[in-house]
Amino acid sequence: MYHLPYFKEKNFETVVAFMKAHPFAVLTGVSADHKPVATQVPFLFAERNGKLVLRGHVMRNTDHHKAFQQNPHVLALFTGPHTYVSASLYTDPQQGSTWNYITVQAQGELSFLEEADLRQVLRDTTTHFEGGPHTPGAYENLPEEYIAKLIKAIVGIEIVVTQIDNVFKLSQNRDEASYDNIINDLNEGTEDARRIALEMEERRSQLFKR
């Protein structure tokens, strides 16, 4: 991950808000024989004793489940919009083009949950993503026979986050004219490009004082 100060978001609440807005993260780890493993997990967020806690579930008896049992040190990668930025938009185009993007890496130690806590994770997950408990897809509407079968196939996880790194790479290192050229160009591009342009517009007044 880049460790350039002008690409870092210093506001912790902004970083966590980004993670919550993009909760389907790539969870990575390393097995006992040093092989990388990864899976994608929709995470729920909580705070405990001043630390961020991630909760979710994974399939049981997979390569990542077995690796997490052997090595609980994991990294969750949260990604958002990203887009190509052409050097032709710079006031000095005689340099490399680049890619603008936002990403957050959360490191921590993973532990497995008991069945009662796993059921709560399932309940909280459906309630959160369904927008409430009173929809046809709510946990409360699932037959117990189905839930009991599901519980055997998955395992609940909890990660106490020990370190968070981020990159908000949004052309902060460009001059004002180049910055505006990039915004104008991205606003005519893909949905991701337009979202990056919006992020840049929101930060413009912090970068260029008038």
C-alpha angles and dihedrals in degrees: 000000000000115000099193111136096221090058094052125100105220097189107092093199090056090052093050091045088055091051091050091049090053103035097156096093135175108244113205135185144152126252125227089264091053098255118142119242131187142177136169118249133181103226134207119208132223139156124233126176090344094307130111114245126199121202131188144114139257136195114277123244095014124134091261094047090053092045092051089051090055097039118022095187107107143165125216116205117206115192134184139172119341136176145175116258117202120220086223086080093061122095084235105039094179093102140071125298116233148192125253118210147141124232138161127200118201118191124193149125119285125217130181123242131230118246095262091054091045090054089051090051090052091047093048093044095054092042091051098045095037089054094240144358097269103077131101089251095054120126090240090063095055117104113249090232089060093046092050090053092046093050090060091056100049140045129213119236137195127192123196103207114229100172137020125194127179144185119201096178103184106147092273088150094062130095119255097260092050091046091054092045090054093049092049092049095046091050087065093049140075125319090264090049091051091049091052089048089053091051089051093048090053091055098041097095090052092055102040118039118202 
